[in-house]
Amino acid sequence: MGRGSICLVAILVLVWPCTGVPTPLELKTPKVVLSGRGFTLGFSLQWPAAQKITDEVFYRVMFDGRDIASCEQPPCSFPSAVDDAIVVTGEAPGLIINDHGKHTVTLQLADAEDFTGSTSSTKGVWVAPGGLTLFPPLLTILLAVVTRHVLLSLFLGTFVAVFIVEEYNLLWAFLRTLDKYILGAVADADHVFVILFSWFLAGMVAVIQKNGGARGVAEALGRYANTPKTGQLVTYLLGWVIFFDDYANTLIIGQTMRPITDALWISREKLAFLVDATSAPVASLAPIGSWIGFEIGLIGDQVTLLKEAKADLSGYETSSYIIFLRTIPSRYYPILMLIFQLTLILTNREMGPMLAAERRARYSQQLSDESANRTEVELDNKLLPNEDTPRKWWNSIIPIAVTVIFVILGLLLSGNYAIDDGDKSIENIFSNADSFGALLWAAFLGSFTVWLINSMQSVRGGVIVGIQPPLLANTPCLTHNDGRRPLMSWRESFDAWVEGIKNLTGAILILIMAWTIGSAFTDAGVGEYVADAISENVDHRAIPALTFVIAAVISFATGTSWGTMSILFPIAVPTAYYASPGDTDLFYTTISSILAGSVFGDHSTAISDTTVLSSLATKCDIRHHVATQLPYALWVATIGVLLGDIGSGYAWPDWVGLILGAIFVVASVFVLAVRVDKLEQQDPITTVVSKLRRKLGWGQPSFSLTSTELIKVDLPNSINESKHSIN
């Protein structure tokens, strides 16, 4: 055991008068002390003025009766008592215990160096091997990759972490997992806020799909698509318009634009890429939508856990919503992917397998490769609008606009109320705003708005023929006898709203287990151990890049972005904080890397839900969708890591990394990609890969198509001139 001079951190707090003996000395220790790793022993004591106190106070810490630390020289002092009493609170930092098992720690506190008249307290501590704390997160990741069952993996990871906390007691670990950690996650007020507004938003999105509003937005923009370039551009822009949910984005745009892009001879692979690569990237960045509740729920949970661990968060944003907004500029992958797509569209350039697919569609008039699986797949049509439901864009825009407006108003009002007479700048107002409350209020008002406008519109024969009082929508005896009906009755709107909530059940369960495992990992000391290990072996400036790579691998292997976030937040966020306390840029960029890396895997792996939905909605063979999209995803991810995560960690601010990444992405399109209509040109990457495959005797992939195999045909000038059969 080491003995050293450690300085006392003491805070004086004036309290009510008291006399007599001191109150018992209270000690606070970590739930698990890791052997060989420093820990902090907190203490508090109310000291009566009846006992004379000198200007210096001394302490010593004993482990099983043996001294392991003491404070023997200044600054270990504070003034004597003021009025009748003082409260002494402080910390004995840097304590190290090497023995495993159950032990006792005793702290003595006195105003004399010989400890005469001292007060002391003893507390049991559980000391576990330091490396053991890595087992729960590693097991969670391994199970998620092997089983592809994120919920089960999170539960078992939590159980193993609690098993360590509960001193290897299987029964208590199982019981505490249920009645303490899971129950605690559900009972937390902030967590309930997140669940409620996530439900409200999901319900609103479902009603918007059912009333034809989302389809109306897509069809309104679809009128401007009359060439391959404008067809792709409209599809891309729709990905921004339907920002509120990646599932809605994928299904609505894929099914709505497919007949249009087919008529323009845009390959199914390119359509699937446009749909897939604007769904999760846009939804993950949107400050309003189905993702926001999940993301800020994870962020807020880590901030709360750091506060409970007495982490110094001065200088950090503590509003999870503001932290979310702060991370957007350093979400390099999704932002650069959106820039990359737009550049390809505007320049009419492609490279790799996508170039072959586009040339095949345009000049051989084959929308899909001959090797594609022709099996038709049924889509879930519970939330598809009825055949006689008019598709009107305002039924989508109005409730979304109401939600956005009231989120902003809620943030402004709650932030202004919290400040009172302080600095009422916009930044300070938003920093002090109740983001959970604002989202909850706005999501409910958005839901109510879509119910209201559904009931007020009178429909006959698939056409809106007038406005009616909302009461008539659910009162059969007062409705018209000429065939008119409400767009959706209150009951129909509510049923669709509930269906949307049902569809979120799996995500909510994952979110609850993410909160649960975060608390268990914190108690087991995972974050601090990983931070210590990284600070000793890895430059803390490399943490964001390393985090992105890990998130990308996990999400690619598991096919779930939300599951990846759930696994990594409890590990990476504390690691970033403890590796460099006070470094807010590192903290925010690490969170960005989790969110961005999770999106990479979500839309580049064949087992992702959005990848599958994109393939189904666009009727594209999923093998060809992944084969044509993956090279693009890997290229953009590489640029984001090198110029964004690594560059901002070592050389420049995050916004500089974003600008440089954008410039490099655009430049790479002109250097590596070639025009689709220049059949004599081949991109350099495809040329190198083709030569390598020939040398290895592998031949060409089934979806490849060389310029000599193409038959150039005249493209129609518009959809109306196309003779292609749309199906």
N, C-alpha and C positions, 0 to 999 in steps of 0.2 A: 504494500500500500504506500502511496506517495504522500508526503506531507509538504505543503507549500503555503506560501503567503498569498491569500486570496482576499480581495477587498470586498467589503460589504456594500451592497446597494440598498440604501434605506430611504424611505419616504415618510415624512411626518404628516399626520392628519389630526387636526384638532377635533376633539370629540366632547361628549357631555361629561360633566364632573363625575368623578368616582373616587372612592376611598377604599382602603383595605388592601388585601393581597392582590397580586397581578392575576388577571384572567389567565386560564391555561394557554400555554404557548401552542399555537396551531401550526402544523407543518403541512406542506403541499408537495407531493412527489409525483413523478410520472407514474402512470398505471403500470408501465413496464420499464425497468431500468436495463439498458443494454450494457453488458459487461465490456469493459475496456473503452467505453464511450462516455464522454463527459455528460453529466446531467446537472440540473439546477434544483436546489432545495429551497422552496419558498417558505416564509414564515411570517406570522403576525402575532402581536402581543399588545394588550392594553396595559400600560404601565402606570400605576397610581403615583400621584405626587407625594404621598406620604413617605415613600422611600426615596432617599436622596439619590439623584442621578448626576454623575459628573459629565464633563463634556465628551468623554470617550466611552464607547460601548464596544464590547468584545464578544466574539462568538467562537465556538469551536464545534466541529462536527465529528461524531464518532460512529464507526461502523462495527457493530457487534462488540462495543466497548473499547475499540481502538481508535485513536485519533486518525482521521484521514485528511482533515483540512482545518485551518484556523485563520483568524484575522488578528494579527499581532501588532500591526503598525498602521499609522494613518495612511489613507483616509478611511478609518473605521469609526467615525464619530459623528454625532449630531448634537444639537443644543439640548440642555436640560429641559425638564418639563415646563410647559406653559400652562398657567392657571392650575387646574386640578388634575389633568391627566393628558397623556399623549398616547397615540397608537403607533407602535413601531411595526412597520412592514418592510421586509427586505428579502434579499436572495443570497444564497451561498452558491455561486456558480462554479462550474468546472470540476465538480466532484466525479471521481472515477472509482468504480468498484469492479474488481476482476473476478470475484467468485460468483458462480451461478447459484440459483436457488432462492429460498426465502431467508431474509436477513432483517436486521433492525438497524435503523439510523437514528441517532440521538443528536439533538442540537442543544447546546448550552449558550445562554445569553446572559451577560453580566456587564456592570459598569465599572468593574475592577479587573485588572489584568490577571490577578490570582483567582478570579472567578468566585470570590466570596460573595455570598448573597445572590448567587446566580439562580436563574430559573431555567428549566430544561423540559424537553418533551421528546418522546420516543415514538417512532412509527415504523411499521413493518413495510419492507419493500420487496418486490419480486424482481429478481435479476435473471435475465434470459441471455443466452449467447447472442452476440450482435448479429452474426450472419443469419440467424434463424428468422429474423424479421423479414428477410427477402423471400422466404418460402411462400407466404400467402399471395403476393402479387405475381410471382413467377408461376405459381400453380394456376391462378386465375387466367393469366394469358395463355398458358399451355392448354388448359381445358377449353378455352374459347376457340383456339385454333383447331384443336383436334375434334371436339364435339360440335362446333359451330352452334352451340346453345349458350348464348350469352347469359340469360337469366340464371340457369343452373350454375354456370361458372362463377357468377358474382356471388351467389348464395354460398357455394362451397368455399370460395376465397374468404368471405366474411367469417364463416364458421371456423376456418383454420386460424385466422387472425385472433378471433375471440378465444379460441383454444389456447393460444399463447398467453393472452391477457389473463385468462382464468386459471393460470398455473397448471396447464395440461390436464384439466378436469373435463372429460368428455361430456358428462351430463350437464354440468354447469355451463359449459360452452354452448351446448345446444339450446338450453333454456334462455341464457342471456342473449343469444343471437335473436331469438324470437321476442322476448318480453322487454328487452332493453334496447337493442340496436335497431331492429326493424320497427318496433313500436315507437321508439324515439324519433326515427326518421319520419314516420307518418304523423306524429303528434306535433312536430315542430311547426309553429305558426307560419313561418316563411315558406316552408315546404307545402303547406296547405294552400297558400296563395298561388304557388306555381301550378299545383295540380288543378285548381279551379280555373285559372285563366287559360291554361292549356286546354281544358275541356271546353270552355266557352269558345275559344278560337277554332278548335276542331269542329265543334258543332256548327259554327257560323260558316266555315268553309264547306261543310257537307251540304248545308242548305243552298249555298251559292251554286254548287254543282247541280243540285237537284232542280233548282228553279230555272236552269238554262242560262244564268248570268255569266258564268265562266265561259261556256261555249259561245255565248254572244260576243264576248270580248275577242275571242279567237277568230270568229267569223268576220267581225268588223274589220280587223286588221288584215285578214286573209284576202280581202277584196283588192288589196294593193299588190298582190303577188302575181306577176304575169311573165316573169322571166326566171331562169334558174337563180340568178343573183338576188332578185327581189323576193323570190320564194324562200330562199335561205335566210335573207335578212328579216323578213316578217316572222319566220319561225324563231329566230334568235331574239327579236324584240318581244315576242310573246312570252319568252322565258323570263323577261324582266317584268312584264305586266302581271303575269300570274306568279307573283313572288311569294305568296303567303303560305304555300305548301308544296313540297317537292312531289308528293304523290299526285295532287291535283294538277300540278304543272305537267308532269309526265303524261298522264292519261288524257287530259284535255287537249294539250297541244299535239301529242302524237296522233290521236284519233281524228282531230279536226284538220290538221295540216296534211295528213297522209294522202288524201285524194288530190289535194292541190299540188303537192310536190311530185306525186306520181305523174300528173299531167304535164309537169315541167321536166320530166325525166331526171329528177334528182334521186340518186340511189337511196335505197332503204338504209344502207349503212350510214350515209351522211345525215339523213333525217334522224336516225337513232342517236347519233353523236350530238347533233344540235339540241335534241330534246334532253338527253341524259346530262350533257355538260353544262346546261343552264338550269337544271332542276336543283340539285343539292348545292352547287356553288351559290346561286342566287338566294335560295331559301336560308342558307347558313349565314349569309351576310345581312339579310333583311332585318331591320329593327322591329318589324311587326310580322307575325306569322306563327306557324306551328312549331318552328325550331326555337324561337326566342325563349319560351318558357323553360325548355330543357336546358339550353345553354346557360342562361343566367341563374338557373337553379343550381347547376354544378359550380358555377363561379361563386355564387353567394355562400354555398356550403363551405367551400374552402376558406373564404374570408372569415366566416364565423369560427371555423376550427382554429385558424391562426390566432384569432382574438382570444379564444379560450386557452390557447397555449401561451398567452402573454407575449405574443410576437409584437414587436414595435412596428405598427403600421402608419406611423406619422409620415406624411408625404405620399402615401398611397391613396388611391381612390378606394373607398369602401362600399360605394353603391355598385351592386353587381351589374346594373344596367349601364352605368357610366363606364365601368370596366369593359363591358361588352363593346361599347362604342369605341373605346380607346384601342381595342385590339384590331379593329377593322383595317387600318392602314397597313398592318403587318401580316394580314392574311394573304400571303403572297400567292399561294397556289390558286385558290378560287378566282382571285382578281385577275391574275395573269392568264388563266385559262379563258376567261371571258374576253380579254383583249386579244388573245390568240385566235379565238373563233371569229371575232369580228374582222380581224386582218385577213384571214383566209377567205372570208366571204367577199370582202370588198376588192381583193386582188384577184379573185377567181383562181387561187392557187391551192394545190394539195401536194402531199408527199406520202411515200410509203404505200401501204395497202389501200388507204383511202383514195389515192390518186387513181389506182387501178379500178376501184369500185365506181368512182365518178365517171371515168371515161367509158367504162362498160355500159353504164346506164344511159349516158348521153348519146353515145355513138354506136352502140349495139342494141340499144333499147331493151336492156335487161335490168330491171329494177333490182333484182336479187341475183346472186350467183347461182349457177346451175346446181351446185352442191348443197344449197340451202335446204333446210328441213321444211317441207311444205305442209306439215301438220298444222291445222288451224287450232287456236287456243281460245277458249271462252274467257272473257273478262267479266269481272264482278260488275253487274249492272244495277246494283241496288241504288246507287246514287246518280245514275245517268238520268237525264231529264226524259219525261215521257215524249212520245212521238208528236203529240199535239201541244206540247209546251213551247211557247215562243221563246226564241233565244235573243234576249235583249241585254246589251252590255251594261245598262244602268243598274240592272238587278245584281250585278257584281260590284260595280264601282261605288255605288252609294253606301252600302254597308262597310266596305273597306275604308272609304274616305271618312265615314263617321268614326270608325275605330282609330284611325291614324290621328284625326283631329283631337279626339278625347284623350288619347295617350299623351299628346303634347300638352293639352290643357291640364290634365291630371298631374303631369310632372311639374308644370309651372306653378300650379296652385299649391300642391303639397310642398314643393321646395320653398316657395315664398313664405308659406305658413311656418315652416321649420326654422327659418332664419330669424324671424322676428325683426330685430333692429340691426342686424349685422349687414355684411356686404351683400347687396342684392344684385350682383352682376349675374348675367345669364349663366355663366359657367358655374358659379357658386350655387345658384338656384337649382340647376340640374344635378349638381353633386349632392345636394341635400334632399332631393326629391324622393318621394316614396314610389319607386319604380314598380314594385309588386302591386301596390294599390292602384296605380294609374293603369297598368295593364289589365287588372281585374275589372275595374269600372268600364274601361273602354271595350273590352271583349264582350261584356254583358250587353252594353248599349249597342254594339255592332250586331249581336245576335238578335236583340229585340227589334232593331231597325229592319233587318232582312225579313223577320216574321211579319212586321207591319206592312212593308211594301208588297210582300206576297199577297197579303189579304186584301189590299186596297185595289189591286189591278183586276179588272174584269176581263175574262177571256172567253172567246167563242170561236170554235173552228180553228184553233191554233193561232188566233190573232187577238191582240189586246184591243178591246172595243170601248173601254172607258174606265173610270175610277169609281169605286164604291166605298161606302163606309166600312171600316175594318170589322164592325160587328157582324156584317152580313156573311163574312167568310166562314163563320162557324155556326150560322143559324139557318138551318134548312128551311124553316117555315117562312123566312123573310127573303130568301133568294129568288132570283128571276125564273120565270117559266119558259123563257125563249132560248134556252140552251147555254146561257151565260153562266160562268162559274169563276171563282177566284183563281188566280194563278196557282196558289197553294193555300189551302185552308190552314187555320192555326194548328189543327191536329196534324196535318201533313207536314207542315214546317217543323213541328216539334218532333215528329217521328224521324225525319231526316236529321234533325239536330242530334237526337239521341244516337242515331246510327253512326254519326261522326264521332261521338264520344266513345262508342263501342270500339270503333276502329283504332282508337288511341290506347286501348287497354294494355296492350303489350308494351308500348312505349312507356306508359306510366309505371308499370311494374318494374321495368328496367331502371327508370329514374329513381324509384324508391330504393331499389337495391344499390344503385350508385351512391345515394346518400348514405345508405347503411354501411357499405364497404368503406366509404371515405372515413366515417367515424371510427370503424374498427381498425383501419390501417393507422389512423392517427394515434389511437390508444396503444397500438403495438409498436409505435415508433418507426414506422416504415419511412416516412418522409425525411426525418432527421438522419436516419442511418444512411439512406441513399445520398442525401446531401453531403454528409461527411465523407462518404466513399468517393463521390464525384469531385468534391473540393480537393481531395487528396490526390486524385488520379486524372481528373479531367478539368480543363480550363472552363470555368463557369460560363465564359462567353460562347462556348460551343453547345451549351444546354439546349437552346431553341432548335438548332439544326438537328441535334441528336433526338430531341423530342419529336420533331416532324418525321424523321425516318422511322422511329419506333411506331408512331401512330399510323404511318402509311403501311407498314408491314402488318400490323395487327388488323387494321381495317380491311386490307386486301385479303388477308387470310380468313377473316371471319365474315366479311361481307356486311358489316354494320358500322356505320359512323357513330351512332349514339352509344352502342355498346363499347366502342373504342374510347370515346370520351369518358364513359363511366369508369373504365378501368384506369385510364391514365391521369385523370384529374387528381385523385387522391395521392398519386405518386409524384407527378411532375411539378405540380404547383408548390407544394411544400419544399420540394427539392430546390426549385428556383429561388424561393425566398431564403432558405437557410444557407444556400451556397453563396449568396451575396446579399445580405440584409441591407435594405435601403436602396437597392438598385431597381427602381420602378420599371425602367425599360426592359430589363431582363425578365421581370415578373410578367409584364403585359405581353412581351413577345413569346414567352413560353406558352402562355394561354393561347395565343394566336396559332402557335405551331400545333397544339393539340387539335384545335378546331380545323385547321387547314389540312393537316395530315389525315384526319379522319375522313374528310371529304374526298381526298385523293382515292383512298381505297373504296369508298362508297360507290363511286361511279366508274371505276376501272377494273373491278373484279367481276367475274361471271356469276358469283353467288350473292351479289348485292341485290336487295329488293328493288332499288331504282333501276339497276341495270336490267333486271328481268322485266320490270314493268315497261321500261323504254323499248325493249325488244318486242314485247307483246303489243304495246300500243302502236308501234310503227310497223309491225309485222316483218321484223328483221330477224334473221337467224342469229341467235345470241352468240354463237361462236364467231360469226363474222363481225358482229357488233363489237365484241371485245378485241378481236384481232385488229380491227381498223382504228379503234379508239385508243388502245393501250399505248402505241408509240407516241401519240400526241400527249397523253397524260404524263408519261415518263419524261418527255422532253421539257414540258412546262414545269414539272416538279423539280427537275434538275436545275433549271434556271432560278426557280424560286429559292431553293436551298443555297445555291452558291452566291447569288447576288443579294438575296433577301436575308435569310436566316444567318448565314455565316458572315456576309458582308456587314450587316447591321450589328452583329455581335462584336466585330473586330475593328471596323473601319469607319462606318458612317451611320447617321440616324436611319430609322426604319423608313421614313418617307423617301429618302434618297435611294434606298434599296428598291423601293417600289418603282420609282421613276426609271432607274437603271434596268430593272427587270423588264419593264414595259418596253423600253427602247430595244433591248436585246431580243425580246420575243418578236417584235415587229420586224427587226432586221433579219432574224433567223428565217422568217417566212420568205423574204426575198432571196436569201442565200440558199436555203435548203429545199424550198418548195418550188414547183414549176407550174405554169399555167395549164389548166385542164385542156384548153383548146389547142395547145401546141403539142400535137401528137408526136412530133419528132424528138421532143425533149423528155428526159427521164431524170428524176431527182437523184442526187448523188448517193443518198443512203440506200435507196432501192438498188442502184447499180452495184454498190459494194456488196450488199446482201445477196443479190442474184449471183454474182461471181463466186462468192463464198459457198453458196448452196451447190453450184455446179461442181466446184472442186471437191466437195464432200459427197457428191453423187446423190443429193437429196431431191434434185429437181425443183420445180416451182410450186408454191402453195396453190391449193385448189382455187382460191379466189383471185389469183394474180391474172393480169391481162396485159399483154404487151401491145404496143402501138400497131404492130403488123396484123394483129388479130381483130383490130377495130374496123368497123365499117361506118364511115362518117355519113351522117344523115342531116338533112336540114331540120333545124329546131323550129317548132311553132313560135310565132311571135306573141301569142297569148294563149291562155287556157282555152278560150273559146275556139281557137283554131286547131287545137290538139284533137287527134282522132283516137287518142289512147283511151282505152276502156278503164274507167275508174271503178275500183272495187274495194 
